[in-house]
Amino acid sequence: YEIVDCDWSSDVCSSDLGSSNTIIGAASATALTTGSSNVLLGKGAGSALTTGNYNTFVGNDAGSQQTTASNSVVVGQSNTIGTTAGLYYVLGNNNTCSGLGSISIGYDANAGTGRFNLTAGISSGTTTNAGEFNIFMGTNCAYGSVSNANSKIGRAHV
């Protein structure tokens, strides 16, 4: 079953919405074509998603820049995650998570573009960029770090 906020004048409620999707919210899933088994809840949730599968986006503009990702979970408002296929897990507001297999939790947390990073806390890992296999936990933890295989826990580690 699909639940869609329909705009009958633009034919948004056509059969072009993939299959087995749950869509609730104005401007949600506006680009969806063949994606399936997605749960998109909130204004603008998954609005750029076209062919991604098995995603859960909850919150205003949650996953709104995601285009083809699959198996991703985004909960919160205005989170930025990778725009291509991959696994991303984001919880909080204003987070950035675009590296494959990365997790970003908190407010303004940044798992960066590197793969398999975990950031948790307010502004943790901010400007992490391409570093991989990092764990940053705490407020402002690892601000500006770009290297690989770091584990930093606590407040304001640089």
Residue pairs with C-beta under 8 A, 6 or more apart in sequence:
1 22
2 17
2 20
2 21
2 22
2 23
3 22
3 23
3 24
4 12
4 13
4 17
4 23
4 24
4 29
5 23
5 24
5 25
5 26
5 27
5 28
6 12
6 13
7 13
12 30
16 32
16 33
17 23
17 29
17 32
17 33
18 32
18 33
18 34
18 35
18 36
18 38
18 51
19 36
19 37
20 36
20 37
21 29
21 32
21 35
21 36
21 37
21 38
21 39
21 40
22 38
22 39
22 40
22 41
23 29
23 32
23 38
23 40
23 41
23 45
23 46
24 40
24 41
24 42
25 40
25 41
25 42
25 43
25 44
25 45
26 43
26 44
27 43
27 44
27 47
28 40
28 41
28 42
28 43
28 44
28 45
28 46
28 47
29 35
29 38
29 40
29 45
29 46
29 47
29 49
30 47
30 48
31 47
31 48
31 49
31 50
31 67
32 38
32 46
32 49
32 50
33 50
33 51
34 50
34 51
35 49
35 50
35 51
35 52
35 53
35 55
36 53
36 54
37 53
37 54
38 46
38 49
38 52
38 53
38 54
38 55
38 56
38 57
39 55
39 56
39 57
39 58
40 46
40 49
40 55
40 57
40 62
40 63
41 57
41 58
41 59
41 62
42 57
42 58
42 59
42 60
42 61
42 62
43 60
43 61
44 60
44 61
44 62
44 64
45 57
45 58
45 59
45 60
45 61
45 62
45 63
45 64
46 52
46 55
46 57
46 62
46 63
46 64
46 66
47 61
47 64
48 64
48 65
48 66
48 67
48 83
49 55
49 57
49 63
49 66
49 67
49 68
49 69
50 67
50 68
51 67
51 68
52 66
52 67
52 68
52 69
52 70
52 72
52 85
53 70
53 71
54 70
54 71
55 63
55 66
55 69
55 70
55 71
55 72
55 73
55 74
56 72
56 73
56 74
56 75
57 63
57 66
57 72
57 74
58 74
58 75
58 76
59 74
59 75
59 76
59 77
59 79
59 93
60 77
60 78
61 77
61 78
61 79
62 74
62 75
62 76
62 77
62 79
63 69
63 72
63 74
63 79
63 81
64 78
65 80
65 81
65 83
66 72
66 74
66 81
66 82
66 83
66 88
67 83
67 84
68 83
68 84
68 85
69 81
69 82
69 83
69 84
69 85
69 86
69 87
69 88
70 85
70 86
70 87
71 87
72 81
72 86
72 87
72 88
72 89
72 90
73 88
73 89
73 90
73 91
74 81
74 88
74 89
74 90
75 90
75 91
75 92
76 90
76 91
76 92
76 93
76 95
77 93
77 94
78 93
78 94
79 90
79 92
79 93
79 94
79 95
79 96
79 97
79 104
80 95
80 96
80 97
80 98
81 88
81 90
81 96
81 97
81 98
82 88
82 97
82 98
82 99
82 100
82 113
83 98
86 99
86 100
86 101
87 100
87 101
88 97
88 98
88 100
88 102
88 104
89 97
89 102
89 103
89 104
90 97
90 103
90 104
90 105
91 104
91 105
91 106
92 104
92 105
92 106
92 107
92 109
93 107
93 108
94 107
94 108
95 104
95 105
95 106
95 107
95 108
95 109
95 110
95 111
96 104
96 109
96 110
96 111
96 112
97 103
97 104
97 109
97 110
97 111
97 112
97 119
98 111
98 112
98 113
99 111
99 112
99 113
99 114
99 115
99 116
99 117
99 132
100 115
100 116
101 115
101 116
102 111
102 112
102 114
102 115
102 116
102 117
102 118
102 119
103 111
103 117
103 118
103 119
103 120
104 110
104 111
104 119
104 120
104 125
105 119
105 120
105 121
106 119
106 120
106 121
106 122
106 123
106 124
107 122
107 123
108 122
108 123
108 126
109 119
109 120
109 121
109 122
109 123
109 124
109 125
109 126
110 119
110 123
110 124
110 125
110 126
110 127
110 128
111 117
111 118
111 119
111 125
111 128
112 125
112 127
112 128
112 129
112 130
112 131
113 129
113 130
114 128
114 129
114 130
114 131
114 132
114 133
114 134
114 148
115 132
115 133
116 132
116 133
117 125
117 128
117 131
117 132
117 133
117 134
117 135
117 136
118 134
118 135
118 136
118 137
119 125
119 128
119 134
119 136
119 137
119 141
119 142
120 136
120 137
120 138
121 136
121 137
121 138
121 139
121 140
121 141
122 139
122 140
123 139
123 140
123 143
124 136
124 137
124 138
124 139
124 140
124 141
124 142
125 134
125 136
125 141
125 142
125 143
125 145
126 140
126 143
126 144
127 143
127 144
127 145
127 146
128 134
128 136
128 142
128 145
128 146
129 146
130 146
131 145
131 146
131 147
131 148
131 150
132 148
132 149
133 148
133 149
134 142
134 145
134 147
134 148
134 149
134 150
134 151
134 152
135 150
135 151
135 152
135 153
136 142
136 145
136 150
136 152
136 153
136 157
137 152
137 153
137 154
138 152
138 153
138 154
138 155
138 156
138 157
139 155
139 156
140 155
140 156
140 157
141 152
141 153
141 154
141 155
141 156
141 157
142 150
142 152
142 157
142 158
143 156
143 157
143 158
144 158
145 152
145 158
